Amino acid sequence: MAVNVESVKAELDDYIKKNTSIISGKFYNTDVELDKYCTSISKVHGKYPQYHNKTSRVVQGFKDVWQPLGDTQFRQKVSINFRQKVNYPLNVNDVYNTWLSDLLVEGKDPKDQPISKVIIDDLMKAVANDVNDLSIRGVYDETKASGEFGHSLDGIASVINKGRLNTKNPFYKIPLDVITDANVLDQFEFFERNIPENSQTDIDYIFCSKKMQLRYGDAITEKYGVHNDYDSSRKKETETNGYKIIGLRHLPDDIIFATTKGNLLRLIDLEKANKPSITDIQKQDYLLKIFMEFHLGYDFYVNELVYVADFSGAGKGLGNADLNQLYYPMENLK
């Protein structure tokens, strides 16, 4: 059955005009796995300068002379979110036949299930699937970002890998052995116990690959599963502090990290002029061309509060004696 492309375009234009806020919300409220653990910063349009301050020791014994002690350093880093677009070519006849089938199966009238809603809902699902993948495995490459999938932003794996090399705002590294089935419990225990003590009570999660989470769970079951009081929830919790072990799909096995509450950021743009939106719908022959734009990025507010497993043999800490003393004076780091 043929369909009038012009009539579908008119219906889409009307649907989008009447549901602008709903469509905008679908971009940033999709079921993206990583987003559940992020704090959203909602007015980021490109580069986002961030500042925090850290004060050194200030308390000393009394003496009736002025003896200055301590200073405050104002630390800066720049986070980035990335402008994304969707240029989607839609063959209306293909969608129309699916829509008719859905109406027949669900017993709905066209007025209760307009074709424009079906088109937008299906497109939003595709956007959500892509963002789920990008949020973990995306690696920004300016030469490939336009026209290809996978290079339009830095997902969390890329953020971690770049942060490992950052010397200005370094991550806190915790050296581990290569993880095997035999040592996985020992290595996770070593990791959580070597998070600086002042941060241990401000952490809820340890993030790793899904495969690593399952390997940990199997080891827990092997160790405790024969007991009558075995609790299967322990398969996803660390043994010392009870941190939840979050297995992120498609995260590489060599990435294990934790950070303090609120420090993992999702950088979006919800200002009035820059809300994610369908910017245009154009007709070309038998196709409708749908244009969309939005901004998205992932980062940490304070890199020095990110704790990453290191398998290179490097020492524990920030890799900088002055920064170790500033952020973690009680850890006796070199």
Disulfide bonds with the S-S distance in Angstrom:
none
